[in-house]
Amino acid sequence: MAFTLNKLPYDYKALEPHIDAMTMEIHYSKHHQAYVTNLNNAIAGKPEDSMSLEDLFKNISKQPPVVRNNAGGVYNHNLYWDVMKPNGGGEPTGKLGDAIKSTFGSFADFKTNFSNAGATRFGSGWAWLCVSGGKLAVCSTPNQDNPLMDVSECKGTPILGMDVWEHAYYLKCQNRRPEYITNFFNVINWDEVAKRLDNAK
Ligand code: MN
């Protein structure tokens, strides 16, 4: 039962002008597809072939790098597409908005914290908003690691993930990662993040 490429929930051009169509097309159809293909090739005929990604992550330290990198790549991008949408952005309300305010002080403080996590991740990786021990936390991971992995310094259930690999922004923003991070906040699907908060509790 090989892994498959999740369907993108919107068109390549749907997140314009914040994230451009060419970046979306290459990111989804080349990068994400490659993680799916490489993971399937790495686990073909092995017990891992019938495991969930979440179960794989629990003992990912026992897997070779090809499985860790590509399983992370599949999961992280599935989450990334889902937590963005056209006409997204703004500030979350309800339980999520309240949790962000009580944890970080204000939405603006959360935005600064999360943006810094992405901006200061050296090289390639991800910034995360996680639920950890019933509380919200911001952290970042290198490469295609995530907070569900036993190897991760920060552990928790990710509810928002921002890809800060250059392939996520280089065509439009070149070396200006902070500009991409600002743009990302204009496409966040807070309803999806709120749903993931509910499911994480
Ligand atoms: Mn990516």
Boltz pocket constraint, residues with backbone or C-beta under 6 A from the ligand:
constraints:
  - pocket:
      binder: B
      contacts: [[A, 27], [A, 31], [A, 77], [A, 163], [A, 165], [A, 167], [A, 168]]
      max_distance: 6.0
